[in-house]
C-alpha cells in the first residue's frame, strides 16, 4: 500500500493534533508529520522532499504562511500546499493562491470540507471557498472534471486549469487564483484544446457539459 505523506505546519499543538486525526480519514496509508513553524517545516522538506501535501496556517511565528508559500513554490515546486486559516477574507484567499497555494479552507469549515479539499488537491485539483460553495454539486463537478482530465491525459497543471475553466472562470481569473501569468494560462488552455481535439474554448465547454460537468 502506497503511503501519502502530509506535513501539517501549524503553531498550535491542539489544532495540529486535531488536523492529523481528521486527515487520517482521507484514506488508508495517510501519514501526517507536524511542524510548529516554517523553519522546522523547511528542514523536514530538505531532509526528505518527497511530500504529497503541505497543510499551512497563515499566522505562523517568525516566517508567516504567505512568505512560506513563496519559498515552497521556488524550492519545492512539485509539492502542493493547502492553506487552512482563520484569515478567510477574500483578499487573504487570493493572496494565498497567488503565492502558490493549491487550495484554501477556512478554520471555520467542518472537517468534511478539509477532507474534501485534501482529496481534491491530491488528485491534482484546486480547492477554493468558491468551488466549495456548491456543496454536493460542487464536489461532483470537481470529480467529473478530474475524470475528464484523466480521460484526455492532461497534465496536473492542465487539469487544474481545466477545473477552473469548468467553473466558468476567465483566463485572468484563473491566473489570479493559481498565481500564474495570464500568458501561461493561455498556453495551458491552448494545450488543453489540442488534447481535446477542438479549436475553441466554447467547443471545450460543450464537451465538458456533455461529459457531465456543470459549466
N, C-alpha and C positions, 0 to 999 in steps of 0.2 A: 504494500500500500504506500502510495506516494505521500510525503508529508508536506503540509502547507505551513510555511514559516511566516508568522505575523509578528511585527515588532510594534509594541504599544509605547508611545512616547507621551507621557503624562506625569506631571509632578505630584499629583495627589494619589497616595497609595491606595486608598479605598476605591477611587474611581478606576485606577488601573486594574485592580483585582476584579472589580465588577465587570469591566470590559472583557477581561480574559475569560470569565465564566460565561458571558454572553457569546463571545466569539467561538467558544467550544461547540456551540450549537450550529455553526456554519456547516460542518461536515466532519467526517472521520479524518483523522490524520492532521488536524489543525494543532499547531504548536505555537503558543504565544510566548514571546520574550518581552521583557519590560525594561524601560529606561525612564529615569526621572527628569532627564534634561537632554538638550541637544548634543552636548559634548559626549556623554555616555552613549547616546544612540549612534553617533558617527563612529565612535570607537568600535562598537559592535559590528557596524557595517564594514568598516575597514578590515576587521578580523575575518568576517565572512559576508561578502556582498550578495550571496545567494539568498535573498529575501523576497518573498512573494508579495508582501504588502506592508506598508507603514501606516499606522494609525496615529495621527499627530494632533495634539492640542495646540491652540494658537498662543495661549498665555503661559508660555514656559519661562523659567528664570534664565537670566543671562542672555541667551540667544532665543528670541521669540520664534513662534511657529512659522511666521511669514518668511523670516530670514532662513530658517532651516529648510523650508521648501525650496528656496532658491539654491542653496548649497546642494541639496539632494539632486535637483534637476541637472546640475552641472557634473557632479561627481558620481552619481548613481542613476543615470537617466532611464535605465530599464526597470527600476523599482518604483511601482506606483504608490501614491500616497492618498490616504483618505483623511480628511480633516474632520475631527469631532470636537466641536467647540460651543461654548455658551455665547460667543460672539457670532450671532447668526443673522445679523442685519445684511441686507443685500450688498452693501459696499464691501463688507468683510468676505462674503461668499465670492464675489467677483475678484477681489484681490487675491484670495487663496487660489482660485482657479488659474488666474494669470501667473501666479508664482509656480505653478506646476502640479497642483493637486488634481487627482482624477475623480474626486468626489467630495461632498460636504454633507455632514449630518449634524443637526443641532443637538446639543446635550438635552434639550427638552423633548426629543423624539423618543418614542417607545423602542424597546430593544429589538423588535422585529424589523424596524427601519434600519437599524445598524446592521443586522444580519443580511438584509436585502442589499444594502449598499456594498457590503464586503463581497457578496456573491457576484454582484454586477461587475465590480472592478476586477475581481479575479478572472472573470470571463472575458475581460477586455473592454468593458463598457465604461460609461461615465455616469456618475450618480450625483444629482444636484437636488436642492429643495424643489425646484421647478419640476423636475422629472418625477419626484416622489409625490407631488400633489395630486396626481391622477389616481392614487390608491391602487386597487387591483388592476384597473385598466392600464395604469402606467407600468405596473410590473409586467403584465402580459405583453405590452408593447416592447419593453426592453428585451424580454426573452425572444420575441419574434424578430427583433432587429438583430440580435446576436446570431440566431439561427440563419437568418438571411445572409449575414456577413460570412458565416462559415460555408454556406452553400456555394458562394461565389469566390471562396478562398481569398478573402480580403485580409490585409494585414491588420494587426491590432490597432494601429493608428487610424487606418481607413475605417475600421469598424466603429471606432469612437466618433469619427466624423459622420459616418452614416447614421448612427443613432441620433445625433443632434439634427441631421437633415430630416430624419423621420419625425422629429418633434416640431418641424416647421421653422427651424432657426435659419437665419441668413448666414452667408459666409462671414460677415462681420461679427455676428453674434457668436458663431462657432469659434472664431479666432479669439474673441474675448474670453469665452468660457475655458478654452484649452490653453490659453497663454501663447498662442501662435500668431504669426503674421497672417494677414488676410491672403497674401500671396501663397503661403504654404498651404492654407486651407483649399485654395483654388487648385493647387497641384493635386491634393488628395482627392478632391471632388472629380477632377478630370480622370484620375486613375480609377476611381470607382465607376465612372461612366463606361470606361473601356472594359472593365471587368464584367459589367452588366450587359455589355453589347448594345448600349443605347447612346444617343448623341446629345441628349439634353437632360437637365435636371427634372423637368416635367415628366419625361418618359421614365426616369428612375423612380420618381414618386408614384407614378402609376403602377410600376412593377411592384413596389413595396406595398401599395394598397391591395393589389391582387394577392400578395403573399400573406395578407392578414395584418399588416402594420397599420396603425392609426396615424395618419399624417395630416 
